[in-house]
Amino acid sequence: MKRIAIVSAWEPELTYLHQHYPSERIEKIAAWEFHFHSINELEVISVVTGVGKVSCASCVQLLISEFQPDQLFMTGICGSLSDKVKNGHIVVALNTLQHDVTAAGSGEDSFNLYDGRTAPIETTKSLVKRMKKLRSYDPVHFGTFLSGDQRIRSSEMRYLLHTVYGALAVDQEVAAFAYVCHVNKKPFLCLKAASDQANDKTKEEQKVFKMLACERACEHLINFLRVYEITVVNNG
């Protein structure tokens, strides 16, 4: 049986999974609870990492070290940086980047311990290819995903991030998740749904779309896992 992992930053982002595939057992290690589920022939480990790059990276490294999943997936909500990505739309990361580091995007070697944090990290191509074949009632976009530890709630910052990096979405965890998977040479995929436009109206928009986005992203990922037989693939 293949073992995969599904992670999110916030509990409601995994509600759909827990409602349809309840935990069969739970293991608590350090600050995190790791839930075990079964989806068809897949053994699934889910965990809520907590918000921010440090919490996410710490949790994902522990997850990999302790349980050695064959593939890892991240789901949840994000802010849209593109007018094409409406609230509720799904964004699948083709590559990820930390936007809140000096010289972001200038690095070439993500394994470099000094400036690797500035390098973009590409999502596992074979998983992206499979995801593109999945039919969806909701619009799905593929592109660059940014992460930083601050919440983006400014129209000016939204414009800057989209203009400089050509990114479709921003959150606080995806780039950290991608980095840990990448350096451990684990195949991975990140998808989130937009809960807001990362602008001056973010707080108001999240009140309307936040829970809907949580459900849509997780449902899309679970549908992907149900439709396709997930196999161990080489990163790249």
N, C-alpha and C positions, 0 to 999 in steps of 0.2 A: 504494500500500500504506500503510495506516494505521500510524503509529509510536506505540507505547505504552511506558511504563516500569513495571517492577515493582521495588520496593525492599524491603529488609529490613534489620534491624540486625545480624543474626548469620548466619554462613554456613549452618548447618543449616536455617534457615528458607527457603532457596531450593533445598535438595537435590532436592525433588520436581521442580521446573522443570528443573534441570540433568540429572536422570536421564532425563526423558522428551523434553526438547528441548535437546540439548547445544549449547554455544556454537559458533557458526560463525566468530566472530572476537572478539578482545578488544582494547580500547583502554584504556591506562593513563594517567590524568591526575591529577596531584597524588598524593593518598594512595589513590585508588580505581581499581578495575578495572571497566570497563563491558563487559558481555558482550552479544553480539548473537545473538538466536534468531529462529526463524520458527515461528509457530503459525497454521496455516491461512493466511489472507491478512493476518495481522498481523506487522509487524516489532516485535520485543520487545527492549528494552534492560533488562538486569537489573544491579543493583549492591547490594553490601553496604555500608551507610552507616557502620557502627560504632555502638556503644551510646551513647545520650544525645542530648539535644536539639541541642547544638552540632555534633556530628559529623553528625547527620542533616540539619540545616538546611544546613550547608556543602555536603554532598554533593548534596542535592536541587537547590540553586540552581545548582551547577556542571552537573548533569545537564540542567536546563532550558536554561541559557545555551548549552551546547555542542551539544546534540542536539535541542532543541525537540520533545519528544514531544507528541502530541495529547492524551493522557490519561495520568494517573499512578495507580498502585495501590500500596498498602503491605500487606504480609503479615507474619506472624510469630506470636509468642506474647505472652500478656498475663496479668495477674492478675485474677481475678474479684472484683468488689466486691458482687455480688448472690448471694443463696442460690439464685436461679433459674438462674444460669450455672454449671453443673457443669464440672469439669475435662474438657477435650476439646470442649466446646461452642464454637461460633463466635460472635464478636461483630462486627457491622458498625456502624461509627460513623455516627450521624446528625449528631452535632456533636462537636467536640473542644474541650478547654480545658486550659491549663497550670494545674495546681493548686498549684504551688510558687512563685507570685508574689504579691506583696502585692495585696489586693483582687481576687483571682481571681474572674472571673465578673461583675464590675461594669462592665466596659468595653462600649461600644456600637459603636465604630469601630475595626475591626481594622487599618485603614490608618494610624491615628494612631501616629506614631513614638515617642510618650512613654508612653501608657497602652494602646496597642493590644494589648499582650501579655495584658491582663486580659479581653479580649473572647472569647467563644466563637466558633468558626468552624464553619459548617455545611457538611457534605459535599454534593457535587453531587447534586441531587435526582433528576435523570434516571437517573443510575447506580444510586442506591439503589433507585429504582423497578424497574429491570431486575433488580437483585440479588434483590429480594423475590419475583420470579417464578421464580427458580431452585429446582428441587426438590433436596432434600438428605436423605441418610440421617442426618446429624448435626443436632442442634438448632441453629438459628441465631437469634440475638437481635439486635435493633436498638435502639440507644440512645446515651447520652452516654459518651464515652471521655475519660479524663483522662491527662495525662502530667506527669511530674516527673523530675528527675535522680536522686532517691533511689529505692532499691528499697523497695517496700512489703511488709514482712514482719511486720506487727503487726495483731492483731485489733482493737485500739483505733483505729488509723489507718484500717483498712478500714471500720469502722463510721462513722467521722467523714466520710470521703470520700463514702461512699454516702449518708449522711444529708444532708449539706450540699448536694451537687451532684446527687443522684439518679443517679449514674453506675453503669454496668454493669461497666466494666473500667478497668484502669490499666496503663500501661507507661511507657517513658522516651523515646518518639520520636513517636508519632502526632500529637500537637498541633503539633510542630515541622514535620513533613511537611505537615500540613494548612495551616499558616500560609504556608509558602513557595509551595505550589501556589496558595493563595488570592490572595496579593499579586501573583503572576505571571498570574493569571486563567486558570489551567489546570484543567480538570475533573479531579476526583480522587475516589478511594474508598479507605477503610481497612478492612481486616478482619483480625482475629487470632483465634487459638484459645486458650482458657484452659489454662495449664499448672499453675495453682495457684490457691488461694483468697486470696492476698495476706494471709495471717494468720500466726500463730505456727508453723504447720506447713508453711510454704512450701518450705523446703529439702527436706523429706522428700517432699512431693508432686511437686516438680519432677523428682526422680530417677525417678519412675514415669511422669509425663505429658509431660515437656518435649519429647521427640523425637516423640511421637505428635501433640502439638499443632502442632508445626512442620509435619508432613506434612499434617495435616487442613486447616490454614488455606491452605497453598499449593495443595493439590489442589482445594479449593473455588473458589479464585480462577481456577485454570486451567480448571476445568470451566465457570465463568462465561464465560470468554473464548472457549472452544470452542463453546459453545451459542449465544451471542448475537453477532451482527455488531456490533462496537463501532464507533460513529460519533463524529465530533467533535461535542461538545455544548457549549452555553453553560453556564457556571458558574451554578448556581441553578435 
